[in-house]
Amino acid sequence: ETGVTQSPTHLIKTRGQQVTLRCSSQSGHNTVSWYQQALGQGPQFIFQYYREEENGRGNFPPRFSGLQFPNYSSELNVNALELDDSALYLCASSLGGQGGTGELFFGEGSRLTVL
Amino acid sequence: QQQVKQSPQSLIVQKGGISIINCAYENTAFDYFPWYQQFPGKGPALLIAIRPDVSEKKEGRFTISFNKSAKQFSLHIMDSQPGDSATYFCAASISGANSKLTFGKGITLSVRP
């Protein structure tokens, strides 16, 4: 059973640029959630994808967008990067739907630095 | 508005001692309360979770105590070990959206040998 994998692990961007982060969900999981963790803070929910559809969104602007693919992997895209977007971006997969426990399994994250 | 608040902010415990971390929540619609453990450079990992139909749940050295009327829950780590040194987050969610977790700010636990 493979765990949640994220790429890249670290990246540096400048203000105004765009970034794409990728996540492969754990085998058998159909739900992917993305969280932003600023330094010294708890993770904050960005959005969730269930069977390729957005299924809930946190308090993040539209320049944060995502996709889920038929194999349940996912991308997080952030446009017009701002300095405050510097954070650890965490992907978590789970088994949603009837019978799913909803227990989240997190990847190790992508550390984004915006200069 | 911080819906989930942790205390203390940091904790130092001697090896073999009991670590106690507290969490208070505001939204009475929350009905799933997990604790996550995070080591530096790693993602959070689920430690133990409780639903409000029970007041206590124990798994090995880890126990959650839940007080619904006070809207509080706590994590007790018995026989604390240096390997338990990590950041601990409490979280809460609403059934049906149990992947959308609201996390506390986290507390750093240091267990001294």
HADDOCK unambig.tbl for C-alpha pairs under 7 A between the chains (distance, minus, plus):
assign (segid A and resid 41 and name CA) (segid B and resid 105 and name CA) 4.76 0.50 0.50
assign (segid A and resid 41 and name CA) (segid B and resid 106 and name CA) 6.59 0.50 0.50
assign (segid A and resid 42 and name CA) (segid B and resid 89 and name CA) 6.94 0.50 0.50
assign (segid A and resid 42 and name CA) (segid B and resid 103 and name CA) 5.52 0.50 0.50
assign (segid A and resid 42 and name CA) (segid B and resid 104 and name CA) 5.63 0.50 0.50
assign (segid A and resid 42 and name CA) (segid B and resid 105 and name CA) 4.38 0.50 0.50
assign (segid A and resid 42 and name CA) (segid B and resid 106 and name CA) 5.83 0.50 0.50
assign (segid A and resid 43 and name CA) (segid B and resid 103 and name CA) 6.16 0.50 0.50
assign (segid A and resid 44 and name CA) (segid B and resid 102 and name CA) 6.91 0.50 0.50
assign (segid A and resid 44 and name CA) (segid B and resid 103 and name CA) 6.94 0.50 0.50
assign (segid A and resid 45 and name CA) (segid B and resid 100 and name CA) 6.36 0.50 0.50
assign (segid A and resid 45 and name CA) (segid B and resid 101 and name CA) 6.79 0.50 0.50
assign (segid A and resid 102 and name CA) (segid B and resid 98 and name CA) 5.56 0.50 0.50
assign (segid A and resid 102 and name CA) (segid B and resid 99 and name CA) 5.73 0.50 0.50
assign (segid A and resid 104 and name CA) (segid B and resid 99 and name CA) 6.54 0.50 0.50
assign (segid A and resid 105 and name CA) (segid B and resid 45 and name CA) 6.76 0.50 0.50
assign (segid A and resid 106 and name CA) (segid B and resid 43 and name CA) 5.52 0.50 0.50
assign (segid A and resid 106 and name CA) (segid B and resid 44 and name CA) 6.08 0.50 0.50
assign (segid A and resid 106 and name CA) (segid B and resid 45 and name CA) 6.64 0.50 0.50
assign (segid A and resid 107 and name CA) (segid B and resid 43 and name CA) 5.43 0.50 0.50
assign (segid A and resid 108 and name CA) (segid B and resid 41 and name CA) 6.85 0.50 0.50
assign (segid A and resid 108 and name CA) (segid B and resid 42 and name CA) 4.64 0.50 0.50
assign (segid A and resid 108 and name CA) (segid B and resid 43 and name CA) 4.21 0.50 0.50
assign (segid A and resid 109 and name CA) (segid B and resid 43 and name CA) 6.22 0.50 0.50
